[in-house]
Amino acid sequence: MAYTTLKPFIFAVFFLASMAMFGNSVWRMARLARLGDDKEGLFKGIGERLGGVIYLAFFQRKVVQEKFGWNHVVIFWSFMIITVGHAEFMLRGIFPFVSLDFLGPVYSAILIGGDVMAFVVLFAVASALFRRVVLKPSFLHLTAEGPIILGLITSVMLTYFLATGFAVAGVHADVAGHEASLPVSSVVAGWFSGVAPETARTVWYEVFWWSHAVVLMTFLNVIPKSKHIHLLGAIPNIFVQKKDKPRSALTTMDFETEDAVWGVSKVNQFTWKALLDTYACTECGRCDKYCPARRTGKPLEPQQLMHDIRGNLYANGDKVLADRKFFDFLKAPADWEPELALVAASEEERQKGKQTSSEVLWACTSCGACVNACPVMIDHVDAIMDMRRYQTLMEGNVSTELTNTFQNIERNYNPWGIGADKRADWAEGLGLKFWGGSEDKEKFEYLFWVGCAGSYDLRAQKTMKAFAEILDTAGISYAILGQTEKCSGDSLRRTGNEYAFDALAKENVETLNELGVKKVVTACPHCFNTLKNEYPAFGGHYEVQHHTQMISDLIGSGRIELTEEVNKKVTFHDPCFLGRWNDETEAPRKSLAAIKHLSVVEMEESGKKSFCCGAGGGQMWMEEMEGTKRINLERTEHALATGADTIAVGCPFCMTMLEDGVKSKEAEEKVQVKDVAELVAMAMKKKPKPAAEEAPAAEDASA
């Protein structure tokens, strides 16, 4: 039987076998992810989710936020365009008579696009290879797999040009009349037109045609088993990204079910969305690039954590799948207990892969730099917090400092352990009013939530007094809770003590709801985030503002006038829970820009790309892990490099960390750290204060 007759049958067998292998790999991925817990709300708002896919996956909007991202865009869109032409390639392999020629001008556009973009891909691949082999960015995990994948992509393009080149050179009638639509291949054809006899050109055409088919299907089957697994996981992950609640909000826990496991220690306790996260990782290294823990020599590498979880899923999941029918897509058996824990018992065990360590989990500052940088919407912090919960609640694997902090909050409702009866002492002599009962909701528009730092930390108290002065000058109707106020619970939640946070959050929500509070303003981004984004899950729905947002509004509306000159050169440090987690970067800058003779200079890493101060995620209460440098020192150096004489902040924790950094650098005589409220109060035109109305004492407010 002639080769031309057998070829379609041979290719059909090869193609179907390749697709079966690929389908099996994808089915395995889906079944493994299905072993995770169910999660509600991931398919609500289909239209918005599809919009997210278009914006983030097809328009690559987060990818291009980094300069080299454009290289990925070129490769991505080149493959999208080339794929259309390759659909015809596959069909023709089985059915030689099939052609898209009937599309006319559209077909010509498909040919031109595929031919040109295949050429462009070669340059993009060369650029990526140069970056990996020569430039070697520190945040990239440089393994042999990267160059191999780039080599496969190059082979796909080269074999395409060689096969098409010989076709244009007169071997194949299919391309007759379309030479103008194959500009690059036509150039290649010119190299081969002199090859004689014609049968030799035919043989070479078939060699490169089959080479192209083999390389193409090899690449397809490498995808689920390599770093390019993200081609399968990224778009679904973007589609099911967290939409049912703010991205900074953690999941609540069920403390009513007996014998429940609190937190995550085994891979089946993750949600299937968390497992899908591990498939979506593109290995771009951006999470590592911006992670303050990794950059200061701590053991946390967000990208490696995702790989460890995925490796753990494979190691445990393949065993349970082996005992189930091939088409079984059910959840894991209720009695399934994965053999391999997520956290290794020793560093030696961890080095074997497929496990992480408790040191990795406790190095995180929950700053969200990894989440913000990730182009495919991976929630690294959620995974870390889930595993921290198990470490804290089930194993008691917390430091002595944290244990003391937990006890302080449980006994006195603040991390310092200072008596709760001292909470309002900072306000003595200021004439502030206290929100004492539900009837006060008619008297006051805003509750000024002071927070633990503002109540007990001497330095933070200066910020609270400055902000209170601004509120009074603007004529804002507000009150504080005094002794009734308790810790918001942020430090509890971010260190895995969800049980204590759950109880405290419910107490606070009950208090605020009974008092009829509707609007809250606070000078602590951690309290701001907790009240705004975490409390709704407990029934607390309030309009919450950060103090810099209110200050900006008051300046804009003319309720306060900045008439005094403040001759300072200022750089603003964005708090993670204000800028990154809550998208507020403009209000503090607008407030500073309104001050006469005050100039603002930006640090290289600012806004949503701001570098963490090092206090978040409960690190404020822990001894920082050993590394190459303390996180607050790294950030202080960023600020000092601007030449500013003042570092402006909008968070009491940032204030503490950066003041310590300035002292460590022995620069306190040249550089001050000031809250935005303090700088605005310095510039503000003072108004005569009306006589204070007699207000109930703090003790009465808590009665």
C-alpha positions in Angstrom: 0.0 0.0 0.0 1.4 3.4 -1.0 2.8 5.7 1.7 0.3 8.5 0.8 -2.5 6.0 1.5 -1.1 4.8 4.8 0.0 8.2 6.1 -3.4 9.4 7.3 -4.0 6.1 9.2 -0.5 6.2 10.7 -1.0 9.8 11.8 -4.5 9.2 13.1 -3.2 6.4 15.4 -0.3 8.6 16.5 -2.6 11.7 17.0 -5.3 9.8 18.9 -2.7 8.0 21.1 -1.0 11.4 21.9 -4.4 13.0 22.7 -5.3 10.0 24.9 -2.1 10.4 26.9 -2.7 14.1 27.2 -6.3 13.6 28.2 -5.3 11.1 30.8 -2.8 13.6 32.4 -5.5 16.3 32.5 -8.1 14.0 34.0 -5.5 13.0 36.7 -5.0 16.7 37.5 -8.7 17.3 37.8 -9.3 14.2 40.0 -6.4 15.1 42.2 -7.7 18.7 42.7 -11.1 17.2 43.4 -9.7 15.5 46.5 -9.8 18.9 48.2 -12.7 20.2 50.3 -15.6 21.8 48.5 -15.9 25.6 48.6 -19.0 27.6 47.9 -19.3 30.8 46.0 -16.6 30.1 43.4 -19.1 30.1 40.5 -21.2 33.1 41.4 -21.1 36.1 39.1 -20.2 34.2 35.9 -20.1 37.4 33.9 -17.6 39.1 36.2 -15.5 36.0 36.2 -15.4 35.7 32.5 -14.4 39.4 32.4 -11.5 38.5 34.7 -10.4 35.8 32.4 -10.4 38.1 29.4 -8.6 40.9 31.3 -6.0 38.8 33.1 -5.5 35.8 30.9 -6.0 37.0 27.4 -5.1 40.7 27.8 -2.3 39.6 30.3 -2.8 42.8 32.3 -0.9 41.7 35.3 1.8 39.9 33.3 2.8 43.2 31.6 3.2 45.0 35.0 6.7 43.7 34.9 9.0 44.7 32.0 9.8 41.2 30.9 6.1 40.4 30.9 5.9 41.6 27.3 8.0 38.8 26.2 5.5 36.3 27.7 2.7 38.2 25.9 4.4 37.8 22.6 4.8 34.0 23.2 1.2 33.7 24.5 -0.4 35.5 21.6 1.9 33.9 19.0 0.7 30.5 20.2 -2.9 31.6 20.2 -2.6 32.6 16.5 -0.4 29.7 15.5 -2.9 27.2 17.1 -5.6 28.2 14.6 -3.3 27.1 11.7 -2.2 24.0 13.6 -5.8 22.9 13.8 -5.8 22.6 10.0 -2.4 20.9 10.2 -3.9 18.1 12.4 -7.0 17.7 10.4 -5.0 17.5 7.1 -2.9 14.8 8.7 -5.9 12.6 8.9 -8.1 14.0 6.1 -5.7 15.3 3.4 -8.5 16.9 1.4 -9.5 19.3 4.3 -8.6 22.9 3.9 -9.7 26.2 5.3 -9.1 27.8 1.9 -12.8 28.5 1.5 -12.4 31.3 4.2 -10.7 33.4 1.5 -9.1 36.5 3.0 -9.6 35.2 6.5 -7.5 32.1 5.6 -4.8 34.4 4.2 -4.8 36.3 7.4 -4.5 33.1 9.4 -1.5 32.0 7.3 0.2 35.3 7.6 -0.4 35.6 11.3 0.9 32.0 12.0 4.0 32.4 9.8 5.0 35.8 11.1 4.3 35.0 14.8 6.2 31.7 14.6 9.2 33.8 13.6 8.6 36.3 16.4 8.5 33.4 18.9 12.0 32.4 18.1 13.2 35.9 19.2 11.1 35.8 22.3 12.5 32.3 23.2 16.0 33.6 22.6 15.3 36.5 24.9 13.9 34.2 27.6 16.9 31.9 27.3 19.4 34.8 27.5 17.6 35.9 30.7 17.8 32.5 32.3 21.3 31.5 31.2 23.1 34.9 31.2 21.2 37.4 33.4 20.0 34.8 35.9 17.6 36.9 38.1 17.9 35.8 41.7 14.2 35.2 42.0 14.0 32.7 39.2 14.3 29.0 40.0 16.9 28.1 37.4 16.5 24.4 36.6 17.3 22.4 33.5 13.6 22.2 32.8 13.3 25.8 31.7 15.9 25.5 28.9 14.4 22.2 27.8 10.9 23.7 27.5 12.3 26.6 25.5 14.1 24.1 23.4 10.9 22.3 22.6 9.2 25.6 21.7 12.1 26.4 19.4 11.9 22.9 17.8 8.1 23.4 17.2 8.8 26.6 15.3 11.9 25.4 13.4 10.3 22.2 12.2 7.2 24.2 11.1 9.4 26.5 9.0 11.4 23.6 7.5 8.2 21.6 6.6 6.4 24.6 5.3 9.5 25.8 3.5 9.8 22.6 1.5 6.0 22.7 0.8 6.4 26.2 -0.7 9.4 25.0 -2.7 7.1 23.0 -4.9 6.6 19.8 -3.0 3.0 20.4 -1.9 0.1 21.7 -4.0 -1.8 22.7 -0.9 0.2 25.9 -0.5 -0.1 26.9 -4.2 -1.3 30.4 -4.5 -0.6 31.2 -0.9 3.1 32.0 -1.1 2.4 35.7 -0.3 0.6 34.6 2.9 3.7 32.7 4.1 6.4 35.4 4.0 8.9 33.8 6.3 8.4 30.2 5.0 8.8 31.6 1.4 12.3 32.8 2.4 13.1 29.4 3.8 11.7 27.8 0.6 14.2 29.8 -1.4 17.0 28.0 0.4 15.6 24.6 -0.7 14.4 25.4 -4.2 17.7 24.2 -5.6 17.5 20.8 -3.9 17.2 18.2 -6.7 15.6 15.9 -7.6 12.1 16.9 -6.6 11.8 13.5 -4.9 14.5 14.6 -2.5 12.5 17.7 -1.6 9.5 15.5 -1.1 11.4 13.2 1.3 12.7 16.1 3.3 9.2 17.6 3.4 7.9 14.4 4.9 10.8 14.2 7.4 10.2 17.7 8.7 6.4 17.3 8.6 6.6 14.2 10.9 9.3 15.9 13.0 7.0 18.8 13.5 4.1 16.5 14.4 6.2 14.5 16.9 7.7 17.6 18.5 4.3 19.3 18.7 2.6 16.3 20.4 5.6 15.8 22.7 5.3 19.3 23.8 1.6 18.9 24.4 2.2 15.9 26.7 5.1 17.6 28.5 2.7 20.4 29.5 0.9 18.6 32.4 4.2 17.3 33.7 6.3 20.4 33.7 6.4 24.1 34.6 4.0 24.7 31.7 1.2 23.0 33.7 0.1 26.6 34.2 -1.2 26.5 30.6 -3.9 24.2 32.0 -4.3 25.6 35.5 -4.0 29.4 35.1 -7.3 30.2 33.2 -9.5 28.0 35.5 -7.7 29.5 38.5 -8.4 33.1 37.3 -12.0 32.2 36.7 -12.6 30.8 40.2 -10.6 33.5 42.0 -11.9 34.8 45.3 -14.9 36.9 44.6 -17.3 36.0 47.4 -15.4 38.2 49.9 -12.5 40.6 49.9 -9.2 39.0 49.0 -7.6 40.0 52.3 -10.4 38.2 54.3 -9.6 34.7 55.6 -12.1 31.9 55.8 -14.1 31.4 58.9 -13.9 28.1 60.8 -16.5 25.7 62.2 -15.9 25.3 65.9 -19.2 23.5 66.6 -18.5 20.1 65.0 -17.0 17.6 67.3 -13.7 15.9 66.4 -13.1 18.5 63.7 -9.5 19.2 62.6 -8.7 22.9 63.0 -6.5 24.2 60.2 -4.7 22.2 57.5 -2.0 19.6 58.1 -2.9 17.2 55.3 -3.4 18.0 51.6 -7.0 16.8 51.5 -7.9 19.5 54.1 -7.2 22.3 51.6 -10.1 23.5 49.4 -9.9 22.3 45.8 -9.3 26.0 44.9 -6.1 26.0 47.0 -5.0 22.8 45.1 -5.8 24.4 41.8 -3.5 27.3 42.8 -0.6 24.9 42.6 -1.4 24.0 39.0 -1.7 27.7 38.0 1.9 28.6 39.1 3.8 30.0 36.0 7.2 29.9 37.9 7.6 33.5 36.9 9.2 34.1 40.3 7.4 37.4 41.0 6.1 36.1 44.4 9.7 35.4 45.4 10.9 38.7 43.9 8.7 40.8 46.2 8.6 38.6 49.3 10.2 40.5 52.1 11.0 37.3 54.0 12.8 35.7 51.1 14.7 38.9 50.3 16.1 39.1 53.8 17.2 35.5 53.9 14.3 33.8 55.7 13.3 30.3 54.6 10.0 31.3 53.0 9.8 31.1 49.2 6.2 31.4 48.1 6.8 29.7 44.7 8.5 26.8 46.3 5.7 26.5 48.8 3.2 26.0 45.9 5.5 23.4 44.4 5.8 21.6 47.8 2.0 21.5 48.1 1.6 20.2 44.6 4.3 17.5 45.1 2.5 16.5 48.3 -0.8 16.2 46.4 0.8 14.0 43.8 2.5 11.8 46.4 -0.6 11.2 48.4 -3.3 11.6 45.8 -1.9 9.1 43.3 -2.2 6.4 45.9 -5.9 7.0 46.5 -6.7 7.3 42.8 -5.1 3.9 42.2 -7.8 2.3 44.3 -10.7 4.1 42.5 -12.3 3.6 39.1 -10.9 5.7 36.3 -14.1 7.8 35.8 -14.6 8.3 39.5 -14.7 12.1 40.0 -16.0 12.0 43.6 -14.4 13.6 46.6 -11.8 11.7 48.6 -13.2 9.0 50.9 -14.2 10.5 54.3 -11.8 8.1 56.1 -8.9 8.9 53.8 -5.8 10.0 55.7 -2.9 11.0 53.5 0.3 9.4 54.7 2.6 12.4 54.0 1.9 15.5 56.1 2.3 18.9 54.6 4.8 20.0 57.3 7.9 17.9 57.6 9.1 16.6 60.9 12.7 17.6 60.2 14.7 19.6 57.7 16.2 16.4 56.4 12.7 15.2 55.5 11.8 18.5 54.0 14.8 18.4 51.7 13.3 15.3 50.0 10.6 17.6 48.6 6.8 17.3 48.8 6.8 18.9 52.3 7.3 22.3 53.8 8.5 23.3 57.2 7.0 25.2 60.2 9.8 27.8 59.8 8.6 28.6 56.3 5.1 29.2 57.6 6.2 31.4 60.5 8.4 33.5 58.3 5.4 35.1 56.5 4.4 38.7 57.3 1.1 38.3 55.5 2.0 41.4 53.6 0.4 40.1 50.4 3.3 41.0 48.1 3.2 37.5 46.6 -0.6 37.7 46.1 -0.4 41.1 44.5 2.5 40.1 42.2 1.0 36.9 41.0 -0.4 37.2 37.5 -2.7 34.1 37.8 -4.4 35.0 41.1 -2.8 32.4 43.5 -3.6 32.9 47.1 -0.3 32.0 48.8 -1.2 33.8 52.1 -4.5 31.8 52.5 -2.6 28.6 52.3 0.0 29.7 54.8 -2.7 30.9 57.3 -4.6 27.7 57.0 -1.4 25.7 57.9 -0.6 28.2 60.7 -4.0 27.5 62.2 -3.1 23.8 62.5 0.3 24.7 64.0 -1.3 26.9 66.6 -4.6 25.2 67.5 -3.8 21.5 67.1 -0.1 21.3 67.8 0.6 24.4 69.9 3.6 25.0 67.8 4.0 28.7 68.7 6.8 30.7 70.2 6.9 31.8 73.8 6.4 35.4 72.7 3.2 34.5 70.8 1.9 32.5 73.7 2.3 35.5 76.0 0.6 37.7 73.4 -2.4 35.3 73.2 -2.7 35.4 77.0 -2.4 39.2 77.1 -5.3 39.6 74.6 -7.5 37.0 76.3 -7.0 38.6 79.7 -6.8 42.3 78.9 -7.9 42.5 75.3 -4.6 44.0 74.1 -1.2 42.4 73.0 0.8 44.3 75.6 -1.2 42.9 78.5 -1.7 46.4 80.1 -4.9 46.6 82.1 -8.1 47.1 80.1 -9.0 49.9 82.5 -6.1 51.9 81.1 -7.3 51.8 77.5 -8.7 55.4 77.5 -6.0 57.0 79.6 -4.3 58.5 76.4 -7.4 60.7 75.9 -7.3 62.2 79.4 -7.7 66.0 79.2 -8.6 66.0 75.5 -12.3 66.4 76.1 -13.2 63.4 73.9 -16.7 61.9 74.1 -17.5 58.2 74.7 -20.0 56.2 72.9 -21.8 54.8 75.9 -25.1 53.3 74.6 -27.4 52.7 71.7 -28.9 56.2 72.2 -25.6 57.7 71.2 -26.0 56.7 67.6 -28.2 59.8 67.2 -25.4 62.0 68.7 -22.4 60.7 66.8 -21.8 60.0 63.2 -18.5 58.2 63.5 -16.9 55.8 66.0 -13.2 56.5 66.2 -11.7 53.0 66.7 -8.4 53.8 68.4 -7.0 50.3 68.5 -4.5 48.7 70.9 -1.4 50.5 69.7 -3.2 53.9 69.8 -4.4 53.2 73.3 -1.3 51.8 74.9 1.8 52.6 72.8 3.2 56.0 73.8 4.4 56.8 70.3 1.1 55.8 68.6 -0.8 57.9 71.1 0.7 61.0 69.5 -0.9 60.0 66.2 -4.2 59.5 67.9 -4.1 62.9 69.5 -3.1 64.6 66.2 -6.0 62.8 64.4 -8.5 63.8 67.2 -7.4 67.4 66.8 -8.1 67.1 63.0 -11.5 65.7 63.7 -12.3 68.4 66.2 -11.1 71.2 63.9 -13.2 69.8 61.1 -16.3 69.6 63.3 -16.7 65.9 62.9 -19.3 64.3 65.2 -17.5 61.3 66.7 -16.8 59.4 69.9 -14.5 56.6 71.1 -15.4 53.4 73.0 -12.9 53.8 75.8 -12.8 50.7 78.0 -15.5 49.1 75.9 -13.1 48.8 73.0 -11.2 45.5 72.7 -8.5 44.3 70.3 -9.8 43.8 66.8 -8.1 40.4 66.7 -6.0 40.9 63.7 -2.8 39.5 65.4 -4.8 36.5 66.6 -6.1 35.6 63.2 -2.8 36.1 61.3 -1.0 33.9 63.8 -3.4 31.0 63.4 -5.3 31.5 66.7 -8.6 31.5 64.9 -10.5 30.1 68.0 -9.6 33.2 70.0 -10.2 35.5 67.1 -13.6 34.0 66.4 -14.8 34.7 70.0 -13.3 38.2 70.1 -14.8 39.1 66.7 -18.2 38.0 67.8 -17.9 40.0 71.0 -16.9 43.1 69.2 -19.6 42.8 66.5 -22.2 42.3 69.2 -21.0 45.4 71.0 -20.9 47.6 67.9 -24.3 46.4 66.7 -25.9 47.0 70.1 -24.4 50.5 70.1 -25.9 51.2 66.7 -22.5 52.0 65.1 -22.7 52.5 61.4 -19.5 54.4 60.5 -16.0 53.7 61.8 -12.7 55.5 61.3 -9.4 54.1 62.5 -5.7 55.0 62.3 -4.6 51.4 62.2 -4.7 49.6 58.8 -4.9 46.2 60.6 -8.0 47.3 62.5 -9.2 48.9 59.3 -8.9 45.7 57.3 -10.4 43.5 60.1 -13.4 45.8 60.7 -14.0 46.3 57.0 -13.3 42.9 55.5 -13.3 40.3 58.2 -16.2 41.3 60.5 -18.9 41.0 57.8 -18.6 37.2 58.1 -19.6 37.7 61.8 -22.5 40.0 61.1 -20.6 43.3 61.4 -21.4 45.5 58.4 -19.9 49.0 58.8 -18.7 51.8 56.6 -15.0 51.8 57.6 -12.5 54.5 56.7 -8.8 54.7 57.3 -7.8 58.0 58.9 -5.8 59.1 55.8 -8.9 58.6 53.7 -10.9 60.8 56.0 -8.1 63.4 56.2 -7.9 63.6 52.4 -11.7 64.0 52.2 -11.6 66.8 54.8 -8.9 68.6 53.0 -10.7 68.2 49.7 -14.0 69.5 51.1 -12.4 72.5 52.8 -13.4 71.4 56.3 -9.8 71.8 57.3 -7.4 74.3 55.9 -3.6 73.7 55.7 -2.2 77.2 56.1 1.1 76.5 57.9 4.3 75.8 56.0 6.0 72.5 56.8 9.4 72.6 55.2 10.2 68.9 55.0 11.2 66.4 52.4 9.0 63.4 52.9 8.8 59.8 51.6 5.7 57.8 52.3 5.8 54.2 53.3 2.6 52.4 52.3 1.2 50.0 55.0 0.5 46.6 53.5 -3.0 46.4 54.8 -3.9 49.8 53.4 -2.1 49.9 50.0 -1.8 46.3 48.8 -4.7 44.6 50.5 -7.2 47.5 50.3 -6.1 49.4 47.2 -5.7 52.7 49.0 -2.5 54.5 47.9 -3.8 57.9 46.9 -5.4 59.3 50.0 -2.2 59.6 52.1 -0.3 61.1 49.2 -3.1 63.7 48.4 -3.0 64.7 52.1 0.8 65.2 52.0 0.7 67.0 48.7 -1.7 69.6 50.1 0.8 70.7 52.8 2.7 73.9 51.8 6.4 73.6 51.3 6.3 69.9 51.9 7.9 67.8 49.1 7.2 64.2 48.5 9.8 61.7 47.1 8.9 58.1 46.4 10.9 55.1 47.3 11.6 52.7 44.5 9.2 50.2 45.9 6.0 52.1 46.8 2.2 51.9 46.3 1.0 48.4 45.8 4.6 47.3 45.4 5.7 48.7 48.7 8.1 46.7 50.8 6.8 45.4 54.1 7.9 47.0 57.4 8.2 43.5 58.9 5.5 43.7 61.6 2.5 42.0 59.9 1.4 38.5 60.3 2.0 38.6 64.0 5.7 39.4 63.5 5.2 42.4 65.7 5.1 40.1 68.7 7.7 37.5 67.6 11.5 37.5 67.5 12.4 37.8 63.9 14.0 34.7 62.3 17.6 34.9 61.5 18.4 35.8 57.9 20.7 38.1 56.0 19.0 41.2 57.4 16.0 42.4 59.4 13.0 43.3 57.3 12.6 46.7 58.9 16.2 47.6 58.3 15.9 46.8 54.6 12.8 49.0 54.4 14.6 51.8 56.4 17.4 51.7 53.9 15.0 52.2 51.1 13.6 55.3 52.8 17.0 56.7 53.7 18.2 56.3 50.0 15.6 58.9 48.9 17.4 61.6 50.9 14.1 62.4 52.8 14.3 64.0 56.2 10.9 62.5 57.2 9.4 59.1 56.7 5.6 59.4 56.7 3.6 56.4 57.8 -0.1 55.5 58.2 0.2 52.6 60.6 1.3 52.4 64.3 3.2 49.1 63.6 5.1 50.7 60.7 5.9 53.6 63.0 7.5 51.3 65.5 9.4 49.3 62.9 10.8 52.2 61.0 11.7 54.2 64.1 13.6 51.2 65.3 15.2 51.0 61.8 16.2 54.7 61.9 17.8 54.2 65.3 19.6 51.1 64.2 21.1 53.1 61.3 22.0 55.9 63.7 20.1 58.4 61.7 17.5 59.6 64.2 19.2 63.1 64.3 18.6 63.5 60.6 15.5 61.6 59.9 12.1 61.6 61.7 9.2 59.2 61.4 5.8 60.9 61.4 2.3 59.8 60.8 0.4 61.6 58.1 -2.0 62.9 60.7 0.9 64.5 62.6 2.1 66.3 59.5 -1.3 67.5 58.6 -2.0 68.7 62.1 1.3 70.7 62.0 0.1 72.4 58.8 -3.6 72.8 59.8 -5.1 76.2 60.7 -6.3 75.8 64.2 -9.9 76.7 65.1 -11.1 77.6 68.6 -12.3 74.6 70.3 -15.9 74.8 71.6 -16.4 74.1 75.3 -16.5 70.3 75.8 -19.9 68.9 76.7 -20.0 66.8 79.8 -19.3 63.3 78.6 -19.8 60.0 80.4 -16.6 58.6 81.9 -14.9 55.7 80.2 -15.9 53.5 83.1 -19.6 54.4 82.5 -19.2 53.6 78.8 -18.1 50.1 79.5 -20.8 49.4 82.1 
